[in-house]
Amino acid sequence: MANRLQVEFTGLRFENPFLLSSAPPTESDANIMRAFDAGWGGVVTKTIGLHPVVNVDGPKTKFLRASPDGHMSMQKRVGSALHSSWNWELISDKPLDWWVPRIARIKKAHPDRILVASIMAGSGSDRELEHWQTLAKACQDEGADAFELNLSCPHMDRKDMGSNIGKDQEQISIVTQVVKEVARVPVWAKLTPSTTDIVIEARGAFLGGADAIVSSNTFPSIPLIDPESLEFEMNVDGLVSSGGLGGPAILPLSLAKMAQMTQAFPDKAFSGIGGISNFSQALSFFLLGCGTVQVCTAAMLDHAIGPNVIKALIQGMEEFLDRNADKGWTSLEDFRGIRRDRVVTHSQIRRPSSKDYHGGHEAAEGYAASRV
Ligand SMILES: Cc1cc2nc3c(=O)[nH]c(=O)nc-3n(C[C@H](O)[C@H](O)[C@H](O)COP(=O)(O)O)c2cc1C
């Protein structure tokens, strides 16, 4: 029987539209092989760079939990539920030389699974821009099926890296173009949600030749302050810096960013990320127009690579297709984007008496009610 879950995205065929995003679940070849064995349709490697990174002297990620009484903390409490992940982890601490033979090995073991190499360099000089090309050439020569450009890491001090580039449409265009010059495989741009109007940055990426946009990376945030110790719940020597929020808390925020972009570019390819742990949540992204989705936090909490999460995603999609067989839906393409146009301006939403509301403006001239 044909695989109903199979999708084509940026010219690549995926066994299913569910990918592990660039993060700890994809930080090693061992994890990635396990992820493919568990059933993930694709994997985006932990971001590979040319500059060595050293992480902070303490935990890199913790999970914030909320209780029904409103209590919220990184300390586990009976009856609490996951609210979000918070991290200040940098990109891969393994150098390109470490990754290169492993990319080859993964592809040899899993030739029909999609391996996307996440890469990152700077943009402040020609030399930095060449680093993007060095990374891209090295990864594609070993069989990487696509690139994801990290224009979104929220904890970079350098002004020409990560989410700092991702806030600048011109830098986004330049970097994308530079990678496209050498790429023989599709190039995806992973944007930061930390901008005023993400459509502007998405346009920059498409102008540079991006084959897809990926969104969201984590949202800039800081940990809560413990009311007893008066210390941040995560700190090193009492200090914190801005980190990234992921998990359930960002699902509606990520959807809003995605809705803006899929409406502005209905014919382009999008991969949705943000708070996905089951098929219902993935479905929201698909209905807005995404062709694939990616998962991080939920996988981290499920045996490091999410064997149960991918099982539930696959089962959820199978059941969804069964339930909607009467509509003639046989694959993702039959329902992708069918709710994209339901996000409208506020004044387009029906009111008890619509003639009285003019979107915050005075009534159009000539139609104003007489004030006699
Ligand atoms: C600990 C941690 C490390 C991450 N590292 C990277 C990274 O190296 N590159 C990247 O593009 N995104 C990175 N991310 C972001 C995730 O790929 C993802 O975009 C984000 O967590 C939102 O998805 P989620 O809600 O499923 O967690 C990281 C996230 C976490 C929690």
The ligand as an SDF file (V2000), in Angstrom:
LIG
                    3D

 31 33  0  0  0  0  0  0  0  0999 V2000
   18.5560   23.1210   24.2830 C   0  0  0  0  0  0  0  0  0  0  0  0
   18.1700   23.6350   22.9350 C   0  0  0  0  0  0  0  0  0  0  0  0
   19.1530   23.8080   21.9740 C   0  0  0  0  0  0  0  0  0  0  0  0
   18.8260   24.3040   20.7140 C   0  0  0  0  0  0  0  0  0  0  0  0
   19.8130   24.4440   19.7690 N   0  0  0  0  0  0  0  0  0  0  0  0
   19.4980   24.8860   18.5230 C   0  0  0  0  0  0  0  0  0  0  0  0
   20.4780   24.9540   17.5070 C   0  0  0  0  0  0  0  0  0  0  0  0
   21.6600   24.6100   17.6920 O   0  0  0  0  0  0  0  0  0  0  0  0
   20.0960   25.4230   16.2830 N   0  0  0  0  0  0  0  0  0  0  0  0
   18.8210   25.8010   16.0050 C   0  0  0  0  0  0  0  0  0  0  0  0
   18.5250   26.2050   14.8810 O   0  0  0  0  0  0  0  0  0  0  0  0
   17.8530   25.7130   16.9530 N   0  0  0  0  0  0  0  0  0  0  0  0
   18.1660   25.2650   18.1940 C   0  0  0  0  0  0  0  0  0  0  0  0
   17.1800   25.1450   19.1460 N   0  0  0  0  0  0  0  0  0  0  0  0
   15.7870   25.5410   18.8090 C   0  0  0  0  0  0  0  0  0  0  0  0
   14.9200   24.3430   18.4170 C   0  0  0  0  0  0  0  0  0  0  0  0
   15.3990   23.7180   17.2430 O   0  0  0  0  0  0  0  0  0  0  0  0
   13.4620   24.7840   18.1850 C   0  0  0  0  0  0  0  0  0  0  0  0
   13.4330   25.7280   17.1440 O   0  0  0  0  0  0  0  0  0  0  0  0
   12.8170   25.3880   19.4320 C   0  0  0  0  0  0  0  0  0  0  0  0
   13.1820   24.6720   20.5880 O   0  0  0  0  0  0  0  0  0  0  0  0
   11.2920   25.4170   19.3340 C   0  0  0  0  0  0  0  0  0  0  0  0
   10.7630   24.1310   19.1910 O   0  0  0  0  0  0  0  0  0  0  0  0
   10.0500   23.3460   20.4180 P   0  0  0  0  0  0  0  0  0  0  0  0
    8.9440   24.2150   20.9030 O   0  0  0  0  0  0  0  0  0  0  0  0
    9.5880   22.0390   19.8360 O   0  0  0  0  0  0  0  0  0  0  0  0
   11.1080   23.1600   21.4540 O   0  0  0  0  0  0  0  0  0  0  0  0
   17.4830   24.6430   20.4150 C   0  0  0  0  0  0  0  0  0  0  0  0
   16.5020   24.4570   21.3960 C   0  0  0  0  0  0  0  0  0  0  0  0
   16.8190   23.9470   22.6340 C   0  0  0  0  0  0  0  0  0  0  0  0
   15.7320   23.7470   23.6610 C   0  0  0  0  0  0  0  0  0  0  0  0
  1  2  1  0
  2  3  1  0
  2 30  2  0
  3  4  2  0
  4  5  1  0
  4 28  1  0
  5  6  2  0
  6  7  1  0
  6 13  1  0
  7  8  2  0
  7  9  1  0
  9 10  1  0
 10 11  2  0
 10 12  1  0
 12 13  2  0
 13 14  1  0
 14 15  1  0
 14 28  1  0
 15 16  1  0
 16 17  1  0
 16 18  1  0
 18 19  1  0
 18 20  1  0
 20 21  1  0
 20 22  1  0
 22 23  1  0
 23 24  1  0
 24 25  2  0
 24 26  1  0
 24 27  1  0
 28 29  2  0
 29 30  1  0
 30 31  1  0
M  END
$$$$
